Amino acid sequence: MHLSPDESIFWQMGFAKLNGTIVFTWVIMLVLTVGSMLITRTLSTGNQRTRWQNLLEIIVTGIISQIHSIGLRKPEKYIAFIGTLFLFVATASLFTIFPGYEPPTGSLSTTCALALCVFVAVPIFGIDDQGVGGYLKSYIEPTFIMLPFNLISEVSRTLALAIRLFGNMMSGAMIVGILLSITPFLFPIVMTLMGLLTGMVQAYIFSILAAVYIAAATRVRQPKVKTESATLNA
C-alpha cells in the first residue's frame, strides 16, 4: 500500500522519474480537456440538447450560483479559475472507482500546487478589481501595525488549504487500503463510496474557500464622503 502516488514509479532514468502523481494528473487533465472539447463542439441553444450538455449546464449554473452567493459581483469572471479547481479535485476523487488509480490530490506536491494557484490568483483578481494601490492598502488596514499579521495570514491560509486537502484525501485512501487487506469484500465497497462523497465535499470546500479569499481581495470599499452623506440622510 502506497501512502502517496509519489511512491508509484512508472519510469526512472537517473534523477528524472515519472511517478503516479504526474501520470494521474495528466490523465485527469487529458480527460477534462478532451471531454470539454467533445461536449462543447455540439452545443445547442434550442430545445434539442444532449444529456451531456444538460449535465454541463447544471454544473456551470451550480458553480456560478455558488460564486454569486459568496458575494462576488460578476461570477462569470471567476468561473474559469474556481470551476477548474472544483472539477479537477472532484474528478481526481471520482476516478478512484478505477482499479490501480491513485488520486494525485493524495500527494502533498499536488495540493501545494493547487494552493499556490489560489495564492497567486487572489492578488491578481484583487489588483484587477481595485488597482495596485487599493489592493495593497488592504494590508495596512485598519492600521499599519496589521501589515505583518496580514502577510502571515496570506501564507498560513495557503498552507492550510494544501494540508487540509492532502490530509483528507490521503487518509481516505489509507483507510480503504487497510480495509481491503482485512476484509476484501463488503467494507472496501462501502468505504470507497464514502471516499467518493468525502472527495466531492473536499472539492466543494476547496473551491469555496478559494472564492472566499478572492471575494475578500475584491471587496468594494465605499468612499468616505458617500458613507457620511448616507448616514446624515438616514
NULOMAR-810969 format. One record per residue: residue in three letters; x, y, z of N, C-alpha, C in turn. Coordinates in Angstrom, 1 decimal. Example, Ala and Ser with C-alpha at 12.3 -4.5 7.8 and 13.67 -1.06 7.14 Angstrom:
NULOMAR-810969
   type      n.u      n.v      n.w     ca.u     ca.v     ca.w      c.u      c.v      c.w
    ala     13.2     -5.7      7.8     12.3     -4.5      7.8     13.2     -3.3      7.8
    ser     12.8     -2.2      7.1     13.7     -1.1      7.1     12.9      0.0      7.9
END
This chain:
NULOMAR-810969
   type      n.u      n.v      n.w     ca.u     ca.v     ca.w      c.u      c.v      c.w
    met      0.8     -1.2      0.0      0.0      0.0      0.0      0.9      1.2      0.0
    his      0.6      2.1     -0.9      1.4      3.4     -1.0      0.7      4.5     -0.2
    leu      1.5      5.2      0.5      0.9      6.4      1.3      0.6      7.5      0.3
    ser      1.3      7.6     -0.8      1.2      8.7     -1.7      1.5      8.2     -3.1
    pro      0.8      8.7     -4.2      1.1      8.3     -5.5      2.5      8.7     -6.0
    asp      3.2      9.5     -5.2      4.6      9.8     -5.4      5.5      8.5     -5.4
    glu      5.0      7.6     -4.6      5.8      6.3     -4.4      5.6      5.3     -5.6
    ser      4.6      5.6     -6.4      4.4      4.7     -7.6      5.3      5.2     -8.7
    ile      6.4      4.5     -9.0      7.3      5.0    -10.1      7.1      4.1    -11.3
    phe      6.7      4.8    -12.4      6.4      4.2    -13.7      7.7      4.1    -14.6
    trp      8.5      5.1    -14.4      9.7      5.2    -15.2     10.8      6.1    -14.5
    gln     12.0      5.7    -14.6     13.1      6.5    -14.0     14.4      6.3    -14.7
    met     15.1      7.5    -14.9     16.4      7.5    -15.5     17.2      8.5    -14.8
    gly     18.1      8.0    -13.9     18.9      8.9    -13.1     18.0      9.6    -12.1
    phe     18.1     10.9    -12.0     17.2     11.7    -11.1     15.9     12.0    -11.7
    ala     15.7     11.8    -13.0     14.4     12.1    -13.6     13.5     10.8    -13.5
    lys     12.3     11.0    -13.0     11.4      9.9    -12.8     10.0     10.3    -13.1
    leu      9.2      9.4    -13.5      7.8      9.6    -13.8      7.0      8.8    -12.8
    asn      6.4      9.5    -11.8      5.7      8.8    -10.8      4.1      8.9    -11.0
    gly      3.4      8.3    -10.1      2.0      8.2    -10.2      1.3      9.6    -10.1
    thr      1.9     10.5     -9.3      1.3     11.8     -9.2      1.2     12.5    -10.6
    ile      2.4     12.5    -11.3      2.5     13.1    -12.6      1.6     12.4    -13.6
    val      1.6     11.1    -13.7      0.8     10.4    -14.6     -0.7     10.6    -14.5
    phe     -1.2     10.4    -13.2     -2.6     10.5    -13.0     -3.1     12.0    -13.1
    thr     -2.2     12.9    -12.8     -2.5     14.3    -13.0     -2.8     14.6    -14.5
    trp     -1.9     14.1    -15.3     -2.0     14.4    -16.8     -3.2     13.6    -17.3
    val     -3.5     12.4    -16.8     -4.7     11.7    -17.2     -6.0     12.5    -16.9
    ile     -6.0     13.1    -15.7     -7.2     13.9    -15.4     -7.3     15.1    -16.3
    met     -6.2     15.8    -16.5     -6.1     16.9    -17.4     -6.6     16.6    -18.8
    leu     -6.1     15.4    -19.3     -6.5     15.0    -20.7     -8.0     14.7    -20.7
    val     -8.5     14.0    -19.7     -9.9     13.7    -19.7    -10.8     14.9    -19.7
    leu    -10.4     15.9    -18.8    -11.2     17.1    -18.7    -11.1     17.9    -20.0
    thr     -9.9     18.0    -20.6     -9.8     18.8    -21.8    -10.5     18.2    -23.0
    val    -10.3     16.9    -23.2    -11.0     16.2    -24.4    -12.5     16.1    -24.1
    gly    -12.9     15.9    -22.9    -14.3     15.9    -22.6    -15.0     17.2    -22.8
    ser    -14.3     18.3    -22.5    -14.9     19.6    -22.7    -15.0     19.9    -24.2
    met    -14.0     19.5    -25.0    -14.0     19.7    -26.4    -15.1     19.0    -27.1
    leu    -15.3     17.7    -26.6    -16.3     16.9    -27.3    -17.8     17.4    -26.9
    ile    -17.9     17.8    -25.7    -19.3     18.3    -25.3    -19.6     19.7    -25.9
    thr    -18.6     20.6    -25.9    -18.9     21.9    -26.4    -19.0     22.1    -27.9
    arg    -18.5     21.1    -28.6    -18.5     21.3    -30.1    -19.9     21.1    -30.7
    thr    -20.8     20.5    -29.9    -22.2     20.3    -30.4    -23.2     21.0    -29.5
    leu    -22.8     22.2    -29.0    -23.8     22.9    -28.1    -25.0     23.4    -28.9
    ser    -26.1     23.4    -28.3    -27.4     23.8    -28.9    -28.1     24.8    -28.0
    thr    -28.7     25.8    -28.7    -29.4     26.8    -27.9    -30.9     26.5    -28.0
    gly    -31.3     25.5    -28.7    -32.7     25.1    -28.8    -33.1     24.2    -27.8
    asn    -34.3     23.5    -28.0    -34.8     22.6    -27.0    -34.2     21.2    -27.2
    gln    -33.6     20.9    -28.3    -32.9     19.6    -28.5    -31.5     19.7    -28.0
    arg    -31.3     19.2    -26.9    -30.0     19.2    -26.3    -29.6     17.8    -25.8
    thr    -28.3     17.6    -25.9    -27.8     16.3    -25.5    -27.8     16.2    -23.9
    arg    -27.7     15.0    -23.4    -27.7     14.8    -22.0    -26.4     15.3    -21.4
    trp    -25.3     15.2    -22.2    -24.0     15.8    -21.7    -24.1     17.3    -21.6
    gln    -24.8     17.9    -22.6    -24.9     19.4    -22.5    -25.7     19.8    -21.3
    asn    -26.8     19.0    -21.1    -27.6     19.3    -19.9    -26.8     19.2    -18.6
    leu    -26.0     18.1    -18.5    -25.1     17.9    -17.3    -24.1     19.1    -17.2
    leu    -23.6     19.5    -18.3    -22.6     20.6    -18.3    -23.2     21.9    -17.8
    glu    -24.4     22.2    -18.3    -25.1     23.4    -17.9    -25.5     23.4    -16.4
    ile    -25.9     22.2    -15.9    -26.2     22.1    -14.5    -25.0     22.4    -13.7
    ile    -23.8     21.8    -14.1    -22.6     22.0    -13.3    -22.2     23.5    -13.4
    val    -22.2     24.1    -14.6    -21.8     25.5    -14.7    -22.7     26.4    -13.9
    thr    -24.0     26.2    -14.1    -25.0     27.0    -13.4    -24.9     26.9    -11.9
    gly    -24.6     25.7    -11.4    -24.4     25.5    -10.0    -23.2     26.2     -9.4
    ile    -22.1     26.2    -10.2    -20.8     26.8     -9.8    -21.0     28.3     -9.8
    ile    -21.7     28.9    -10.8    -22.0     30.3    -10.9    -22.8     30.7     -9.7
    ser    -23.8     29.9     -9.3    -24.7     30.2     -8.2    -23.9     30.3     -6.9
    gln    -23.0     29.3     -6.7    -22.2     29.3     -5.5    -21.3     30.5     -5.4
    ile    -20.7     30.8     -6.6    -19.8     32.0     -6.6    -20.5     33.3     -6.3
    his    -21.7     33.4     -6.8    -22.5     34.6     -6.6    -22.9     34.7     -5.1
    ser    -23.2     33.5     -4.5    -23.6     33.5     -3.1    -22.5     33.9     -2.1
    ile    -21.3     33.8     -2.6    -20.1     34.2     -1.8    -20.0     35.7     -1.7
    gly    -20.5     36.4     -2.7    -20.5     37.8     -2.7    -19.7     38.4     -3.9
    leu    -19.2     37.6     -4.8    -18.5     38.1     -6.0    -19.6     38.6     -7.0
    arg    -19.4     39.9     -7.4    -20.4     40.5     -8.2    -20.5     40.0     -9.6
    lys    -19.5     39.5    -10.2    -19.5     39.0    -11.6    -19.0     37.6    -11.6
    pro    -19.9     36.6    -11.4    -19.4     35.2    -11.3    -18.7     34.7    -12.5
    glu    -19.2     35.2    -13.7    -18.6     34.7    -15.0    -17.1     35.1    -15.0
    lys    -16.7     36.1    -14.3    -15.3     36.5    -14.4    -14.4     35.5    -13.6
    tyr    -14.9     34.7    -12.7    -14.1     33.9    -11.8    -14.4     32.4    -12.1
    ile    -15.4     32.1    -12.9    -15.8     30.7    -13.0    -14.7     29.8    -13.7
    ala    -13.9     30.4    -14.6    -12.9     29.6    -15.2    -11.9     29.1    -14.2
    phe    -11.5     30.0    -13.3    -10.5     29.5    -12.3    -11.1     28.7    -11.2
    ile    -12.2     29.1    -10.5    -12.8     28.4     -9.4    -13.4     27.1     -9.9
    gly    -14.1     27.2    -11.1    -14.7     26.0    -11.7    -13.6     24.9    -12.0
    thr    -12.5     25.3    -12.5    -11.4     24.4    -12.9    -10.9     23.7    -11.6
    leu    -10.7     24.5    -10.5    -10.3     23.9     -9.3    -11.2     22.8     -8.8
    phe    -12.5     23.1     -8.8    -13.6     22.2     -8.4    -13.6     20.9     -9.2
    leu    -13.6     21.1    -10.6    -13.6     19.9    -11.5    -12.4     19.0    -11.3
    phe    -11.2     19.7    -11.1    -10.0     18.9    -11.0    -10.0     18.0     -9.8
    val    -10.4     18.6     -8.6    -10.4     17.9     -7.4    -11.5     16.8     -7.4
    ala    -12.7     17.2     -7.9    -13.8     16.3     -7.9    -13.5     15.1     -8.8
    thr    -12.9     15.4    -10.0    -12.6     14.3    -10.9    -11.5     13.4    -10.4
    ala    -10.5     14.0     -9.7     -9.5     13.2     -9.0    -10.1     12.2     -8.0
    ser    -11.2     12.6     -7.4    -11.8     11.7     -6.4    -12.7     10.7     -7.1
    leu    -13.4     11.1     -8.1    -14.3     10.2     -8.8    -13.6      9.0     -9.5
    phe    -12.4      9.3     -9.9    -11.6      8.2    -10.7    -11.1      7.1     -9.7
    thr    -11.4      7.3     -8.4    -10.9      6.2     -7.5    -11.7      4.9     -7.7
    ile    -12.8      5.0     -8.5    -13.5      3.7     -8.8    -12.8      2.8     -9.7
    phe    -11.7      3.3    -10.4    -11.0      2.5    -11.3     -9.8      1.8    -10.6
    pro     -9.7      0.5    -10.8     -8.6     -0.2    -10.1     -7.2      0.3    -10.5
    gly     -6.3      0.4     -9.6     -4.9      0.8     -9.8     -4.8      2.3     -9.8
    tyr     -5.9      3.1     -9.8     -5.8      4.5     -9.8     -5.5      5.1     -8.4
    glu     -4.6      6.1     -8.3     -4.4      6.8     -7.1     -4.6      8.3     -7.3
    pro     -5.4      8.9     -6.5     -5.7     10.3     -6.7     -4.5     11.2     -6.5
    pro     -4.1     12.0     -7.5     -2.9     12.9     -7.3     -3.1     13.9     -6.2
    thr     -4.3     14.1     -5.7     -4.6     15.0     -4.6     -4.1     14.3     -3.3
    gly     -3.7     13.1     -3.4     -3.2     12.4     -2.2     -1.7     12.7     -2.1
    ser     -1.1     13.5     -2.9      0.3     13.9     -2.9      0.3     15.4     -2.4
    leu      1.2     15.6     -1.5      1.4     17.0     -1.0      1.9     18.0     -2.1
    ser      2.6     17.5     -3.0      3.1     18.3     -4.1      1.9     18.9     -4.9
    thr      0.9     18.0     -5.2     -0.3     18.5     -5.9     -1.1     19.5     -5.2
    thr     -1.4     19.2     -3.9     -2.2     20.1     -3.1     -1.5     21.4     -2.9
    cys     -0.2     21.4     -2.7      0.6     22.6     -2.6      0.5     23.4     -3.9
    ala      0.6     22.7     -5.0      0.5     23.4     -6.3     -0.9     24.1     -6.5
    leu     -2.0     23.4     -6.1     -3.3     24.0     -6.1     -3.4     25.2     -5.2
    ala     -2.9     25.0     -4.0     -2.9     26.1     -3.0     -2.1     27.3     -3.5
    leu     -1.0     27.1     -4.2     -0.2     28.2     -4.7     -0.9     28.9     -5.9
    cys     -1.7     28.2     -6.6     -2.6     28.8     -7.7     -3.5     29.8     -7.0
    val     -4.1     29.4     -5.9     -5.0     30.3     -5.2     -4.3     31.5     -4.6
    phe     -3.1     31.2     -4.1     -2.2     32.3     -3.5     -1.9     33.3     -4.6
    val     -1.6     32.9     -5.8     -1.3     33.8     -6.9     -2.5     34.5     -7.4
    ala     -3.6     33.7     -7.5     -4.9     34.3     -8.1     -5.5     35.4     -7.3
    val     -5.4     35.2     -6.0     -6.1     36.2     -5.1     -5.6     37.7     -5.3
    pro     -4.2     37.9     -5.3     -3.8     39.3     -5.6     -4.1     39.7     -7.1
    ile     -4.0     38.8     -8.0     -4.3     39.1     -9.4     -5.7     39.6     -9.5
    phe     -6.7     38.9     -9.0     -8.1     39.4     -9.0     -8.3     40.6     -8.2
    gly     -7.6     40.7     -7.1     -7.7     41.9     -6.2     -7.2     43.2     -6.9
    ile     -6.0     43.1     -7.5     -5.4     44.2     -8.3     -6.3     44.6     -9.5
    asp     -6.8     43.6    -10.1     -7.7     43.8    -11.3     -8.9     44.6    -10.9
    asp     -9.4     44.3     -9.7    -10.7     44.9     -9.3    -10.5     46.3     -8.6
    gln     -9.4     46.4     -7.8     -9.2     47.6     -7.0     -8.0     48.5     -7.5
    gly     -7.2     47.9     -8.3     -5.9     48.6     -8.7     -4.8     48.2     -7.7
    val     -3.6     48.5     -8.0     -2.5     48.1     -7.2     -2.5     48.8     -5.8
    gly     -2.8     50.1     -5.8     -2.8     50.9     -4.6     -4.0     50.4     -3.7
    gly     -5.1     50.2     -4.3     -6.3     49.8     -3.5     -6.1     48.5     -2.8
    tyr     -5.5     47.6     -3.6     -5.3     46.2     -3.0     -4.2     46.2     -2.0
    leu     -3.1     46.9     -2.2     -2.0     46.9     -1.2     -2.4     47.6      0.1
    lys     -3.4     48.6     -0.1     -3.8     49.3      1.1     -4.6     48.4      2.1
    ser     -5.1     47.3      1.6     -5.9     46.4      2.4     -5.0     45.7      3.5
    tyr     -3.7     45.7      3.2     -2.7     45.0      4.1     -2.4     45.9      5.3
    ile     -2.7     47.2      5.2     -2.3     48.1      6.3     -3.6     48.7      7.0
    glu     -4.7     48.0      6.8     -6.0     48.4      7.4     -6.3     47.5      8.6
    pro     -6.8     48.0      9.7     -7.1     49.5      9.9     -5.9     50.3     10.3
    thr     -4.7     49.7     10.6     -3.5     50.4     10.9     -2.3     49.7     10.3
    phe     -1.2     50.4     10.2      0.0     49.9      9.6      0.6     48.7     10.4
    ile      0.2     48.7     11.7      0.7     47.6     12.5      0.2     46.2     12.0
    met     -0.9     46.2     11.3     -1.5     45.0     10.8     -0.8     44.3      9.6
    leu      0.2     45.1      9.1      0.9     44.6      7.9      1.5     43.2      8.1
    pro      2.3     43.0      9.1      2.9     41.6      9.2      1.9     40.5      9.5
    phe      0.8     40.9     10.2     -0.2     39.9     10.5     -1.0     39.5      9.3
    asn     -1.2     40.5      8.4     -1.9     40.2      7.2     -1.1     39.3      6.3
    leu      0.2     39.6      6.2      1.1     38.8      5.4      1.2     37.4      5.9
    ile      1.3     37.2      7.2      1.3     35.9      7.8      0.0     35.2      7.5
    ser     -1.1     35.9      7.5     -2.4     35.3      7.2     -2.4     34.7      5.8
    glu     -1.9     35.5      4.9     -1.8     35.1      3.5     -1.1     33.7      3.3
    val      0.0     33.6      4.0      0.9     32.4      3.9      0.2     31.3      4.6
    ser     -0.3     31.5      5.8     -0.9     30.4      6.6     -2.1     29.8      6.0
    arg     -3.0     30.6      5.4     -4.2     30.1      4.8     -3.8     29.3      3.6
    thr     -2.8     29.7      2.8     -2.3     28.9      1.7     -1.8     27.5      2.2
    leu     -1.1     27.5      3.2     -0.6     26.3      3.8     -1.7     25.4      4.3
    ala     -2.7     26.0      4.9     -3.9     25.3      5.4     -4.7     24.7      4.3
    leu     -4.8     25.4      3.2     -5.5     24.8      2.0     -4.8     23.5      1.6
    ala     -3.5     23.6      1.4     -2.8     22.4      1.0     -2.8     21.2      1.9
    ile     -2.6     21.5      3.2     -2.6     20.4      4.2     -4.0     19.8      4.4
    arg     -5.0     20.6      4.4     -6.4     20.1      4.6     -6.7     19.1      3.5
    leu     -6.5     19.5      2.2     -6.9     18.7      1.1     -6.0     17.4      1.1
    phe     -4.7     17.6      1.3     -3.8     16.4      1.3     -4.2     15.4      2.4
    gly     -4.4     15.9      3.6     -4.8     15.1      4.7     -6.0     14.3      4.5
    asn     -7.1     14.9      4.0     -8.3     14.2      3.8     -8.2     13.2      2.7
    met     -7.6     13.5      1.6     -7.5     12.6      0.5     -6.6     11.4      0.8
    met     -5.5     11.7      1.5     -4.5     10.6      1.8     -5.1      9.6      2.9
    ser     -5.8     10.2      3.9     -6.4      9.4      4.9     -7.5      8.5      4.4
    gly     -8.3      9.0      3.4     -9.3      8.2      2.8     -8.7      7.0      2.1
    ala     -7.7      7.2      1.3     -7.0      6.2      0.5     -6.4      5.1      1.5
    met     -5.8      5.6      2.6     -5.2      4.7      3.5     -6.3      3.8      4.2
    ile     -7.4      4.3      4.5     -8.5      3.5      5.2     -9.0      2.5      4.3
    val     -9.2      2.8      3.0     -9.7      1.8      2.0     -8.6      0.7      1.8
    gly     -7.4      1.1      1.8     -6.3      0.1      1.6     -6.2     -0.8      2.8
    ile     -6.4     -0.3      4.0     -6.3     -1.2      5.2     -7.5     -2.1      5.2
    leu     -8.7     -1.6      4.9     -9.9     -2.5      5.0     -9.8     -3.5      3.8
    leu     -9.2     -3.1      2.7     -9.1     -4.1      1.6     -8.3     -5.3      2.0
    ser     -7.2     -5.0      2.8     -6.4     -6.1      3.2     -7.0     -7.0      4.3
    ile     -7.9     -6.4      5.0     -8.5     -7.2      6.1     -9.8     -7.9      5.7
    thr    -10.7     -7.1      5.1    -12.0     -7.7      4.6    -12.1     -7.3      3.2
    pro    -11.8     -8.1      2.2    -11.7     -7.7      0.8    -13.0     -7.7      0.1
    phe    -14.1     -7.6      0.8    -15.4     -7.7      0.1    -16.3     -6.5      0.4
    leu    -17.0     -6.5      1.5    -18.1     -5.5      1.7    -17.5     -4.2      2.2
    phe    -16.7     -4.1      3.2    -16.2     -2.9      3.7    -15.5     -2.0      2.7
    pro    -14.6     -2.5      1.9    -14.0     -1.7      0.9    -14.9     -0.9      0.0
    ile    -16.0     -1.6     -0.4    -17.0     -1.0     -1.3    -17.7      0.2     -0.6
    val    -18.1     -0.1      0.7    -18.7      1.0      1.5    -17.8      2.2      1.7
    met    -16.5      1.9      2.0    -15.5      2.9      2.2    -15.2      3.7      1.0
    thr    -15.2      2.9     -0.2    -14.9      3.6     -1.5    -16.0      4.6     -1.8
    leu    -17.3      4.2     -1.5    -18.4      5.2     -1.7    -18.3      6.4     -0.7
    met    -17.9      6.1      0.5    -17.6      7.2      1.5    -16.5      8.1      1.0
    gly    -15.5      7.4      0.4    -14.3      8.2     -0.1    -14.8      9.1     -1.2
    leu    -15.7      8.6     -2.1    -16.2      9.5     -3.2    -16.9     10.7     -2.6
    leu    -17.8     10.4     -1.6    -18.5     11.5     -1.0    -17.6     12.5     -0.4
    thr    -16.6     12.0      0.4    -15.6     12.9      1.0    -14.8     13.7      0.0
    gly    -14.4     13.1     -1.1    -13.7     13.8     -2.2    -14.5     14.9     -2.8
    met    -15.8     14.7     -3.0    -16.7     15.7     -3.6    -16.8     16.9     -2.6
    val    -17.0     16.5     -1.3    -17.1     17.6     -0.3    -15.8     18.4     -0.2
    gln    -14.6     17.7     -0.3    -13.4     18.4     -0.3    -13.2     19.3     -1.5
    ala    -13.7     18.8     -2.7    -13.6     19.7     -3.9    -14.5     20.9     -3.7
    tyr    -15.7     20.8     -3.1    -16.5     21.9     -2.8    -15.9     22.9     -1.8
    ile    -15.3     22.3     -0.8    -14.7     23.2      0.3    -13.6     24.0     -0.3
    phe    -12.7     23.3     -1.1    -11.5     23.9     -1.6    -11.9     25.1     -2.5
    ser    -12.9     24.8     -3.4    -13.2     25.9     -4.4    -14.0     27.0     -3.7
    ile    -14.8     26.7     -2.7    -15.5     27.7     -1.9    -14.5     28.6     -1.2
    leu    -13.5     28.0     -0.5    -12.5     28.8      0.2    -11.7     29.7     -0.8
    ala    -11.4     29.2     -2.0    -10.8     30.0     -3.0    -11.6     31.2     -3.3
    ala    -12.9     31.0     -3.5    -13.9     32.0     -3.8    -14.0     33.0     -2.7
    val    -13.9     32.6     -1.4    -14.0     33.5     -0.3    -12.8     34.3     -0.2
    tyr    -11.6     33.8     -0.5    -10.3     34.6     -0.4    -10.3     35.6     -1.6
    ile    -10.8     35.2     -2.7    -10.9     36.2     -3.8    -11.9     37.3     -3.5
    ala    -13.1     36.9     -2.9    -14.1     37.9     -2.6    -13.5     38.9     -1.5
    ala    -12.7     38.4     -0.6    -12.1     39.3      0.4    -11.1     40.2     -0.3
    ala    -10.4     39.8     -1.3     -9.5     40.6     -2.0    -10.1     41.6     -3.0
    thr    -11.4     41.4     -3.4    -12.0     42.3     -4.3    -13.2     43.0     -3.7
    arg    -13.3     43.0     -2.4    -14.4     43.7     -1.7    -14.4     45.1     -2.1
    val    -15.6     45.7     -2.2    -15.8     47.1     -2.6    -15.8     47.9     -1.3
    arg    -15.0     49.0     -1.4    -15.0     49.9     -0.3    -15.7     51.2     -0.7
    gln    -16.7     51.6      0.1    -17.4     52.8     -0.2    -16.6     54.0      0.2
    pro    -16.6     55.1     -0.7    -15.9     56.3     -0.4    -16.4     56.9      0.9
    lys    -15.5     57.6      1.7    -15.9     58.1      2.9    -17.0     59.2      2.8
    val    -16.9     60.0      1.8    -17.9     61.1      1.6    -19.3     60.5      1.4
    lys    -19.4     59.4      0.6    -20.7     58.8      0.4    -21.2     58.2      1.6
    thr    -20.4     57.5      2.4    -20.8     56.9      3.6    -21.3     57.9      4.6
    glu    -20.6     59.1      4.7    -21.1     60.1      5.7    -22.4     60.7      5.2
    ser    -22.5     61.0      3.9    -23.8     61.5      3.4    -24.9     60.6      3.6
    ala    -24.7     59.3      3.4    -25.8     58.3      3.6    -26.2     58.3      5.1
    thr    -25.2     58.5      6.0    -25.5     58.5      7.4    -26.4     59.7      7.8
    leu    -26.0     60.9      7.3    -26.8     62.1      7.5    -28.2     62.0      7.0
    asn    -28.3     61.4      5.8    -29.7     61.3      5.2    -30.5     60.3      6.0
    ala    -29.9     59.3      6.6    -30.6     58.4      7.4    -31.1     59.0      8.7
END
